[in-house]
Amino acid sequence: IGDDAAVVRLPAGHRLLLTTDLLAEGIHFDLTTATYEDLGYKAAVANLSDIAAMGGTPRHMLVAMALPADRTVSQIRRLYGGLMKACRQHGVALIGGDTSASRGGLFISVTLTGTAPPGQVLMRDGARVGDFIYVTGTLGDSLAGLNLLTAQRRKNPPRYERTLMNRHLRPTARIAAGQTLASRGLATAAIDLSDGLSGDLAHLCEQSAVGAEITATALPLSPACRAYAAAHRVDPTRLALAGGEDYELLFTVSPKNRATVDRLAHEAPYRITSIGIIRPKSFGLRLRDEEGSLKKLTISSYQHFQNPPTVRS
């Protein structure tokens, strides 16, 4: 660090993966509901999750910020502390960046590199008719946590509420899961769930030129999410379908590899759940509801230039 550009060594013959995310105050985050440490950590995970979805190993991070004049050195140090914590967990080196003054709130741009061996990169365009659809972890926790954070908070919230808020503020990047799927050739396509299951499934299906059928009763819900849904009288299926920023992996598996993935699901320290099947493009995207009826899957995901601006976290 200190030169005009960073010089890095890459594993011989590996493919270079590059991803970047821009976070804007008032759009992506609200510092009345998140600490600076939370913000830094989550900014890193958003990029780490992209590398996970490609099956890669994260390597180097660059961070650029535009800072309003009212932010203190202590606040920015805490933000970097959150970034560095996520980096240390995954062996990532923070190798540079830039800072600028801002007259319109705090902006953070994170760029992350990763590597993967040739032939072991997961893409969105490989799903084929008859493939099974899987997801890691549980769904809807982040949206439930966001709802709790933006509502009037109790002084001593029950444990399930604390769990959900933490899932929103400190998500997990499924690096190991992506690497396993890629290195063993188990997934035909993959995407990370940053915009919500329905929206990200639509992205994957569009890239692969296929349709999909999702089974509502198969969607993995945590006990905390179920408790929230019951307490607040909301449909947990909607939380699972529409909730963004779960940062789980959605992937497809050919019939020949289904048994292997099912065995992996029993061995892995995280949940892996089969939630549907890939259909022809003409089938569209459909949800088989709790009564067994098929209905059109409503696509619900955040789109910056179509939806009214809303704060994500």
C-alpha positions as CSV (number, residue, x, y, z in Angstrom):
1,I,0.0,0.0,0.0
2,G,1.3,3.5,-0.9
3,D,1.9,3.2,-4.6
4,D,-0.4,4.5,-7.4
5,A,-1.8,1.0,-7.8
6,A,-1.7,-2.3,-6.0
7,V,0.3,-5.2,-7.5
8,V,-1.0,-8.6,-6.6
9,R,0.0,-12.2,-7.3
10,L,-2.7,-14.6,-8.5
11,P,-2.7,-18.4,-8.5
12,A,-1.2,-19.6,-11.8
13,G,-3.9,-20.4,-14.4
14,H,-6.8,-19.2,-12.3
15,R,-9.6,-17.0,-13.5
16,L,-9.9,-13.5,-12.0
17,L,-13.3,-12.6,-10.5
18,L,-14.3,-8.9,-10.0
19,T,-17.3,-7.4,-8.3
20,T,-18.3,-4.0,-6.9
21,D,-21.1,-2.6,-4.9
22,L,-22.1,1.0,-4.2
23,L,-23.9,1.8,-1.0
24,A,-25.7,5.2,-0.6
25,E,-26.9,6.5,2.8
26,G,-30.7,6.9,2.7
27,I,-31.0,4.2,0.0
28,H,-29.1,1.2,1.2
29,F,-28.6,1.9,4.9
30,D,-29.8,4.0,7.7
31,L,-27.4,4.7,10.6
32,T,-30.3,5.1,13.0
33,T,-30.8,1.4,12.8
34,A,-27.3,0.1,12.2
35,T,-23.9,0.9,13.8
36,Y,-20.9,1.9,11.7
37,E,-19.4,-1.5,12.5
38,D,-22.5,-3.2,11.1
39,L,-22.4,-1.0,8.0
40,G,-18.8,-1.9,7.3
41,Y,-19.3,-5.6,7.9
42,K,-22.4,-5.7,5.7
43,A,-20.7,-3.7,2.9
44,A,-18.0,-6.4,2.8
45,V,-20.4,-9.3,2.9
46,A,-22.4,-7.9,-0.1
47,N,-19.3,-8.3,-2.2
48,L,-18.1,-11.5,-0.6
49,S,-21.5,-13.1,-1.4
50,D,-21.0,-12.3,-5.1
51,I,-17.7,-14.2,-5.1
52,A,-19.4,-17.0,-3.2
53,A,-22.1,-17.2,-5.9
54,M,-19.3,-17.7,-8.5
55,G,-17.7,-20.5,-6.5
56,G,-14.5,-18.4,-6.0
57,T,-12.0,-17.6,-3.4
58,P,-12.1,-13.9,-2.3
59,R,-8.7,-12.2,-2.4
60,H,-8.3,-8.4,-2.4
61,M,-10.6,-5.5,-1.5
62,L,-10.6,-1.8,-2.3
63,V,-12.8,0.6,-0.6
64,A,-13.7,4.2,-1.7
65,M,-15.8,6.5,0.5
66,A,-17.4,9.9,0.1
67,L,-17.7,11.4,3.6
68,P,-20.0,14.2,4.9
69,A,-18.2,16.8,7.0
70,D,-20.2,15.9,10.1
71,R,-18.7,12.4,10.4
72,T,-16.0,11.8,13.0
73,V,-12.7,9.9,12.7
74,S,-14.0,7.5,15.4
75,Q,-17.1,6.7,13.3
76,I,-15.0,6.0,10.2
77,R,-12.6,3.9,12.2
78,R,-15.5,1.8,13.4
79,L,-16.8,1.4,9.8
80,Y,-13.4,0.2,8.8
81,G,-13.4,-2.1,11.8
82,G,-16.5,-3.8,10.5
83,L,-15.0,-4.1,7.0
84,M,-11.8,-5.6,8.4
85,K,-13.6,-8.1,10.6
86,A,-15.4,-9.5,7.5
87,C,-12.1,-9.5,5.6
88,R,-10.3,-11.4,8.3
89,Q,-12.9,-14.1,8.4
90,H,-12.3,-14.9,4.8
91,G,-8.6,-14.2,4.4
92,V,-9.2,-11.1,2.3
93,A,-6.5,-8.3,2.1
94,L,-7.7,-4.7,2.1
95,I,-5.2,-3.3,-0.4
96,G,-6.3,0.3,-1.1
97,G,-9.1,2.7,-1.9
98,D,-9.9,6.4,-1.9
99,T,-11.8,9.1,0.1
100,S,-13.6,12.2,-0.9
101,A,-15.8,14.9,0.7
102,S,-19.6,14.5,0.2
103,R,-22.4,17.0,0.3
104,G,-25.1,14.4,0.1
105,G,-24.6,11.7,2.7
106,L,-22.2,8.9,3.1
107,F,-21.3,6.8,0.1
108,I,-19.3,3.5,0.2
109,S,-18.0,1.7,-2.9
110,V,-16.4,-1.7,-2.3
111,T,-14.6,-3.6,-5.0
112,L,-13.5,-7.2,-4.4
113,T,-11.4,-9.6,-6.4
114,G,-11.5,-13.3,-6.3
115,T,-10.1,-16.3,-8.1
116,A,-11.3,-19.7,-9.4
117,P,-9.7,-22.5,-11.3
118,P,-10.7,-22.8,-15.0
119,G,-13.9,-24.8,-15.4
120,Q,-14.9,-24.2,-11.8
121,V,-16.7,-20.9,-12.1
122,L,-20.5,-20.9,-11.3
123,M,-22.6,-18.8,-13.7
124,R,-26.3,-17.9,-14.0
125,D,-26.8,-19.3,-17.5
126,G,-26.4,-23.1,-17.0
127,A,-29.8,-24.2,-15.6
128,R,-31.6,-26.7,-17.7
129,V,-35.1,-28.1,-17.8
130,G,-35.4,-30.9,-15.2
131,D,-32.7,-29.5,-12.9
132,F,-33.6,-29.2,-9.2
133,I,-33.6,-25.9,-7.4
134,Y,-31.8,-25.6,-4.1
135,V,-31.1,-22.9,-1.6
136,T,-28.6,-22.6,1.3
137,G,-29.6,-21.5,4.8
138,T,-33.0,-20.0,5.7
139,L,-35.1,-17.3,3.9
140,G,-36.9,-14.2,5.1
141,D,-34.8,-13.6,8.2
142,S,-33.2,-10.4,6.9
143,L,-36.6,-8.8,5.9
144,A,-38.1,-9.7,9.2
145,G,-35.0,-8.2,11.0
146,L,-35.3,-5.0,8.9
147,N,-39.0,-4.7,9.8
148,L,-38.1,-5.0,13.5
149,L,-35.2,-2.5,13.2
150,T,-37.4,0.1,11.6
151,A,-40.3,-0.4,14.0
152,Q,-40.5,1.0,17.5
153,R,-38.0,-1.2,19.3
154,R,-38.5,-2.7,22.7
155,K,-35.9,-2.3,25.4
156,N,-35.6,-6.0,26.0
157,P,-36.7,-7.8,22.7
158,P,-37.3,-11.5,22.8
159,R,-34.5,-13.8,21.6
160,Y,-36.0,-14.4,18.2
161,E,-36.2,-10.7,17.5
162,R,-32.5,-10.3,18.4
163,T,-31.6,-13.2,16.1
164,L,-33.5,-11.7,13.1
165,M,-32.0,-8.2,13.6
166,N,-28.5,-9.7,13.7
167,R,-29.2,-11.8,10.6
168,H,-30.0,-8.5,8.8
169,L,-27.1,-6.5,10.2
170,R,-24.4,-9.3,10.1
171,P,-25.3,-11.6,7.2
172,T,-23.2,-14.6,6.3
173,A,-21.3,-15.0,3.0
174,R,-21.6,-18.6,1.8
175,I,-18.0,-18.8,0.5
176,A,-17.5,-22.5,1.5
177,A,-20.8,-23.6,0.0
178,G,-20.0,-21.9,-3.3
179,Q,-16.5,-23.4,-3.4
180,T,-17.8,-26.9,-2.7
181,L,-20.5,-26.7,-5.4
182,A,-18.0,-25.4,-8.0
183,S,-15.0,-27.6,-7.2
184,R,-17.2,-30.8,-7.2
185,G,-19.2,-29.8,-10.3
186,L,-22.5,-30.0,-8.5
187,A,-24.3,-26.9,-9.6
188,T,-25.4,-26.0,-13.1
189,A,-26.1,-22.4,-12.2
190,A,-26.0,-20.2,-9.1
191,I,-26.9,-16.7,-7.9
192,D,-26.7,-15.1,-4.4
193,L,-29.9,-13.8,-2.8
194,S,-29.4,-10.1,-2.5
195,D,-32.7,-8.9,-4.0
196,G,-35.0,-11.7,-2.7
197,L,-35.8,-15.2,-3.8
198,S,-38.4,-14.4,-6.4
199,G,-36.4,-11.6,-8.0
200,D,-33.1,-13.4,-8.1
201,L,-34.7,-16.6,-9.3
202,A,-36.1,-14.5,-12.2
203,H,-32.6,-13.3,-12.9
204,L,-31.2,-16.8,-13.1
205,C,-34.1,-18.1,-15.2
206,E,-33.7,-15.2,-17.6
207,Q,-30.0,-15.9,-18.1
208,S,-30.7,-19.6,-18.6
209,A,-33.8,-19.1,-20.8
210,V,-35.9,-21.4,-18.6
211,G,-38.9,-21.3,-16.3
212,A,-39.3,-22.6,-12.7
213,E,-41.7,-24.1,-10.2
214,I,-41.2,-23.3,-6.5
215,T,-42.9,-25.3,-3.7
216,A,-44.1,-23.0,-1.0
217,T,-44.1,-25.7,1.7
218,A,-40.4,-26.5,0.9
219,L,-39.1,-23.0,1.6
220,P,-36.7,-23.1,4.5
221,L,-37.8,-20.8,7.4
222,S,-35.9,-20.4,10.7
223,P,-37.8,-20.8,14.0
224,A,-37.1,-17.1,14.6
225,C,-38.8,-16.2,11.3
226,R,-41.8,-18.4,12.0
227,A,-42.1,-16.8,15.5
228,Y,-42.0,-13.3,13.9
229,A,-44.6,-14.2,11.3
230,A,-46.9,-15.6,14.0
231,A,-46.5,-12.6,16.3
232,H,-47.0,-10.1,13.6
233,R,-49.6,-12.0,11.6
234,V,-47.7,-11.9,8.3
235,D,-47.3,-14.6,5.7
236,P,-43.9,-16.3,6.2
237,T,-44.0,-17.5,2.6
238,R,-44.0,-13.8,1.5
239,L,-41.1,-13.1,3.8
240,A,-39.1,-15.9,2.1
241,L,-40.0,-14.9,-1.4
242,A,-39.7,-11.1,-1.2
243,G,-37.1,-10.6,1.5
244,G,-33.8,-9.3,0.1
245,E,-30.3,-9.4,1.6
246,D,-30.5,-12.9,2.9
247,Y,-27.2,-13.5,1.0
248,E,-27.9,-17.2,0.7
249,L,-27.0,-19.1,-2.5
250,L,-29.7,-20.2,-4.9
251,F,-28.4,-22.9,-7.3
252,T,-29.6,-25.6,-9.7
253,V,-28.5,-29.2,-9.8
254,S,-28.8,-31.8,-12.6
255,P,-30.8,-35.0,-11.8
256,K,-27.5,-37.0,-11.9
257,N,-26.1,-35.0,-9.0
258,R,-29.2,-34.7,-6.9
259,A,-28.3,-37.6,-4.6
260,T,-24.8,-36.2,-4.0
261,V,-26.2,-32.8,-3.1
262,D,-28.8,-34.4,-0.8
263,R,-25.9,-36.2,1.0
264,L,-24.0,-33.0,1.2
265,A,-27.1,-31.4,2.9
266,H,-26.8,-33.9,5.7
267,E,-23.1,-33.3,6.2
268,A,-22.8,-29.5,5.8
269,P,-22.9,-27.2,8.8
270,Y,-25.5,-25.1,7.0
271,R,-28.9,-26.0,5.6
272,I,-29.3,-27.0,2.0
273,T,-32.9,-27.4,0.8
274,S,-34.5,-28.5,-2.4
275,I,-37.3,-26.0,-3.2
276,G,-38.4,-26.6,-6.8
277,I,-37.6,-27.6,-10.3
278,I,-36.6,-25.9,-13.5
279,R,-39.3,-25.9,-16.2
280,P,-39.4,-24.8,-19.9
281,K,-39.3,-21.1,-20.5
282,S,-43.0,-21.2,-21.7
283,F,-44.0,-22.4,-18.2
284,G,-42.9,-19.1,-16.7
285,L,-42.3,-18.7,-13.0
286,R,-44.9,-20.4,-10.8
287,L,-45.5,-21.1,-7.1
288,R,-47.2,-24.3,-5.9
289,D,-49.0,-23.0,-2.8
290,E,-49.9,-24.7,0.4
291,E,-53.0,-26.2,-1.1
292,G,-51.1,-27.6,-4.1
293,S,-52.4,-25.1,-6.6
294,L,-50.1,-23.5,-9.1
295,K,-50.1,-19.8,-9.5
296,K,-48.0,-17.2,-11.1
297,L,-45.0,-16.2,-9.0
298,T,-45.1,-12.5,-8.1
299,I,-41.7,-11.0,-8.7
300,S,-40.7,-8.8,-5.8
301,S,-37.3,-7.3,-5.7
302,Y,-35.7,-3.9,-5.2
303,Q,-35.1,-1.8,-8.4
304,H,-33.5,1.5,-7.9
305,F,-34.9,3.3,-10.9
306,Q,-38.4,1.9,-10.8
307,N,-39.4,1.8,-7.1
308,P,-39.8,4.9,-4.9
309,P,-36.5,5.3,-2.9
310,T,-36.7,3.3,0.3
311,V,-34.0,2.5,2.8
312,R,-32.8,-1.1,2.7
313,S,-30.9,-1.3,6.0
